[in-house]
Amino acid sequence: MQKSLSLRWLEVFQLISKSGSIQKVAAETGLSISTVSNHLRSLESALGVDLVDHTRRPMGLTPAGVVFARYVYEGLMTLKRGEAEIRSGSWQHATDLRMALLDDFDNEVGPELFQFLSTALPRCNFRHYTRPSHEIIAKLQEQKLDAGVATRPAGLLPDLIEYPLMRDPFILVVPAGYTGSIEELTKPEAPLPFLRYSRDHTIGKQIETQLTRLKISLPNRFELECNQSIIGLVAESSGWTVTTAASYHRAQRFHDKVKVVRFPGKSFARTVSLFTTNVYPAATSQLIHEALQKSLCHHFTDPISARFPWLAEEFRTLPAKDL
C-alpha cells in the first residue's frame, strides 16, 4: 500500500530546498535537527527516490528533487490561497492582518489607517510594525507579514502583489541661512558636508544610484539611518541632504530652519507602494489601498503641493493600475 504524504514533510522539504540546510530549517521552524531530518527521510522513503543530495553542503536538490520542489511550491501556495479565502473570503470577514509601514507614515497615516480598518474589519486582529523598506519586503517574502507599505526596490518581486500608492520626488534640503549656489554643494570641496542616508536602506541606494549617474562623487563623512536626525543636522547648519518630499514633510519641527530646493538636473522619484503576499485576498488589499491613498493625500501630497506648487505635478498619489 502506498504511503500517504504528510503536509509537514512537504513544508519541511520546501524550506530545505530553499536554504540547503537542515540546521537552518530547524532554527526557523523550532523543530529539532533530528526531527527535520526524519521528515525529509520519511518523504524520500514514501516517494522511493532521493530528493536531496545529502553529500553536498549546502544540500542541493537531485534532478527528481528539482521537479518535485516545483510541484510542492505550487501545491502549498494553492493551499495557502484556499486558507486565505476561507478565513477572509470577503473583506468584511478578514480575521488577521500583519502589516508594516515605513516610519515616514507612522505618526499620521498609521493611526488613521488602523482606526478606519478596525471599523471596516470588525473581526480582524491587527499586528502593526514599523520597519525600513528593505526589511518590510524581506518579511513579506518570508510570509511573516500580510501587507506592507514600502519603497519599490530595483529588482523584481515575483512572489508579491504591488499596489502603487505615491510618487515621491527627491529634493534637496539645505540650511535656511545657506546663500551659496547648489552647484557648490555638489563638489568634493563643498562648504557644507553631504549627509547621506544609510546605503543599507532602499532610499540611500536610490540616492547613490542617481548621484553616480550624474557623476557626482561626494566624501562619505556622515551616513545615517534616521530621517529626523538628518533633517535635524541640516537645521543646525551641519550639512545638506538629498531626501524626498514625504521624508521632508515628516520632519515638520525643523521646517523653519531649513529650505527646500529642486533637485538639480533630471528629476527622479521613489514609488511608494502597498505590497501584499500573493495569497492575501485582493478585496482586503484594495480596501487598504483606498484608505491609504485618502490618508496620504490628506497628510502629505495636498499640504506639500499647496506649500510648494512646483512639486504638485511630481508629488502625487497613484492609481493601483499605474505600475
Rosetta blueprint (number, residue, H / E / L):
1 M L
2 Q L
3 K L
4 S L
5 L L
6 S L
7 L H
8 R H
9 W H
10 L H
11 E H
12 V H
13 F H
14 Q H
15 L H
16 I H
17 S H
18 K H
19 S H
20 G L
21 S L
22 I H
23 Q H
24 K H
25 V H
26 A H
27 A H
28 E H
29 T H
30 G L
31 L L
32 S L
33 I H
34 S H
35 T H
36 V H
37 S H
38 N H
39 H H
40 L H
41 R H
42 S H
43 L H
44 E H
45 S H
46 A H
47 L H
48 G L
49 V L
50 D L
51 L L
52 V E
53 D E
54 H L
55 T L
56 R L
57 R L
58 P L
59 M L
60 G E
61 L E
62 T L
63 P H
64 A H
65 G H
66 V H
67 V H
68 F H
69 A H
70 R H
71 Y H
72 V H
73 Y H
74 E H
75 G H
76 L H
77 M H
78 T H
79 L H
80 K H
81 R H
82 G H
83 E H
84 A H
85 E H
86 I H
87 R H
88 S L
89 G L
90 S L
91 W H
92 Q H
93 H H
94 A L
95 T L
96 D E
97 L E
98 R E
99 M E
100 A E
101 L E
102 L L
103 D H
104 D H
105 F H
106 D L
107 N L
108 E L
109 V H
110 G H
111 P H
112 E H
113 L H
114 F H
115 Q H
116 F H
117 L H
118 S H
119 T H
120 A H
121 L L
122 P L
123 R L
124 C L
125 N E
126 F E
127 R E
128 H E
129 Y E
130 T E
131 R L
132 P L
133 S H
134 H H
135 E H
136 I H
137 I H
138 A H
139 K H
140 L H
141 Q H
142 E L
143 Q L
144 K L
145 L L
146 D L
147 A E
148 G E
149 V E
150 A E
151 T E
152 R L
153 P L
154 A L
155 G L
156 L L
157 L L
158 P L
159 D L
160 L E
161 I E
162 E E
163 Y E
164 P E
165 L E
166 M E
167 R E
168 D E
169 P E
170 F E
171 I E
172 L E
173 V E
174 V E
175 P E
176 A L
177 G L
178 Y L
179 T L
180 G L
181 S L
182 I H
183 E H
184 E H
185 L H
186 T L
187 K L
188 P L
189 E L
190 A L
191 P L
192 L L
193 P L
194 F E
195 L E
196 R E
197 Y E
198 S L
199 R L
200 D L
201 H L
202 T H
203 I H
204 G H
205 K H
206 Q H
207 I H
208 E H
209 T H
210 Q H
211 L H
212 T H
213 R H
214 L L
215 K L
216 I L
217 S L
218 L L
219 P L
220 N L
221 R L
222 F E
223 E E
224 L E
225 E L
226 C L
227 N H
228 Q H
229 S H
230 I H
231 I H
232 G H
233 L H
234 V H
235 A H
236 E L
237 S L
238 S L
239 G L
240 W E
241 T E
242 V E
243 T E
244 T E
245 A H
246 A H
247 S H
248 Y H
249 H H
250 R H
251 A L
252 Q H
253 R H
254 F H
255 H H
256 D H
257 K H
258 V E
259 K E
260 V E
261 V E
262 R E
263 F L
264 P L
265 G L
266 K L
267 S L
268 F L
269 A E
270 R E
271 T E
272 V E
273 S E
274 L E
275 F E
276 T E
277 T E
278 N L
279 V L
280 Y L
281 P L
282 A H
283 A H
284 T H
285 S H
286 Q H
287 L H
288 I H
289 H H
290 E H
291 A H
292 L H
293 Q H
294 K H
295 S H
296 L H
297 C H
298 H H
299 H H
300 F H
301 T H
302 D H
303 P H
304 I H
305 S H
306 A H
307 R H
308 F L
309 P H
310 W H
311 L H
312 A L
313 E L
314 E L
315 F L
316 R E
317 T E
318 L L
319 P L
320 A L
321 K L
322 D L
323 L L
